[in-house]
Structure formats: structure tokens, C-alpha cells
Amino acid sequence: MAIDVKAALTAEPAVRDVAWTERDVMLYHLGLGAGGNAQDPAELRWVYEKDLQVLPTFALVAGQGISAGDAPAAGLSLPGIDIDLRKILHGGQSLTVHAPIPPSGGARVCSRVADVWDKGKAAVIVLEQTATDSGGNPLWTTGMQIWARDEGGFGGSPGPESVATVPAREPDKVLVSRTGTAQALLYRLSGDLNPLHADPEFAAAAGFERPILHGLASYGVVCKAVVDGMLDGDPTRLRHYAARFAGSLYPGETVETAVWHDGDRLTLRATCPDRDGQPVLTQATMEVSG
């Protein structure tokens, strides 16, 4: 088996120091489609160093962008895990923000395999990362669920059951985000060089008609839409954001995000109208302040 569950779960956390600059932040935002209207001051705050704000989902790529220099070859480097890239998909993602992320700075990031679930035909690898600043103060915590096809059936726990639900009423708002045809090529410069998002032959071998947009890109696109459309453009109001990736998005397609607002909790459902409303993100929620 390509996954040694015991080795993965008992390994010491990997610790690394990361740093980023305003250029990393601006490139990340451009990879999400920010700056489409260069005359809009609200858009310029995402892509121009004057009054630059940072989308909290930048935490997921911090230290991996252009400031990191030449990136290593794409791969999944985790203890006890050796899987073909063509077999993995990003199944879900969570982010808890403990403090605002500065436009430039650094952090110490600790990574560990928190769990491995047996889904029968597939395994789900749960990767947890925690980040602290130079004083040891928490900045963010992330949880990534990696879906590994053909790696299940080892007799492990199937993990928690979850059901996608939204309120039984019309959404309070529907936000529309159009992606660019080259968006995956731009987004990958923030660190994820998986050829699935650039190489047509590789994508075809993985079962896709063409390269797909990164799951974390669609995750960030939805986050930006909600911050702009529901949080008065203030990214510091976001406290927690979790979602499951229910379908792939091709560059150039549109994302429609339905939002239900209930106090400090937002329930989201992102779909692709270009393909008859195919789900993109489900079981998506945000906890916000103010």
C-alpha cells in the first residue's frame, strides 16, 4: 500500500519558517481574478501596494510564492505516503484565522498528518497546519482533506459522516465570479505546480477534458466574493471558513455563490452555471465578526 498509516500518524510534525512579501500577496490575489476593474478602488486594494489588504486564504500559500525562489517539482511530500499525483484530489479545506495576516511578514508553520480515513475505494488524508508569528502567537490553523483514489480498503475508520445542507429558504444573496481562461496558469505561480492545472496531456490521463482550476483557487475565489459582497470588503472580519470540493472548475467558467446569512454564520453553496449548476463547493460555512 502506498500509505503507511502508522508511519504517517506517528511522525514528528514538520516545522518550517516561511516568509512573504507584498508581491506574493498581490500575485495570489491576481490568481483569484482580483483587479479585473483596475479603476475600482475596492479592487485596487487587493492588487496595489497602497493600502494593500490580505485575503485570509492567502495563509494556504504563504511562503510558497515568488519570494520562495524556484519551486521544487510538484509532489506530495508527507511521511508514510507515496501516491501518484494523478490519483489525488483536494477533497476539503478549512481555515481558522487567529489574527490578521500582514501584507509582508513571516511565520513558523508546523505540519502533521492528523488522520487517515478509509473510504473503501479511496483514502482521505487529513493534513493539519498551524502557524505562529515570531513571538509564538497563533496566526492561523488549516485542515486539508486529500482524496487519494484506489488507496482505501485497509480497514481503517471511515471518518465522520457529513451531509450537505442549506437553509430551506431562498439565499440572502447570490454572488457571481467569472474566472479567466489563464487563471490556473497564474494561480500556480503561488506555489502549486501540479501539472494537472497546466498540462493538457496530464489532465487527460487523470480523466479531465482539459486542465482544471486548483481547488484552493475556487476556495479563494468564493472567499473574495463573500468578503467583497457580504463583509464590506473587510477581510479581518473572517474568523473561520470550511468547505468541501464537490466538483472541478475549468478556467474561464463562472462561479455562483449563494449565501445564507444567520447572525455570525454564513452558509454558502458555490455552483457552476456554465454546466447546469454543477456543485463546486458544498458544506461551506463561514464564521464572521461584526
Secondary structure, 3 states (H helix, E strand, C coil): CCECHHHHHHCCCEEEEEEECHHHHHHHHHHCCCCCCCCCHHHHHHHCCCCCCCCHHHHHCCCCCHHHCCCCCCCCCECCECCCHHHEEEEEEEEEECCCCCCCEEEEEEEEEEEEEECCCEEEEEEEEEEECCCCCEEEEEEEEEEEECCCCCCCCCCCCCCCCCCCCCCCEEEEEECCCCHHHHHHHHCCCCHHHCCHHHHHHCCCCCCCCCHHHHHHHHHHHHHHHHCCCCHHHEEEEEEEECCCCCCCCEEEEEEEEECCEEEEEEEEHHHCCEEEEEEEEEEECC
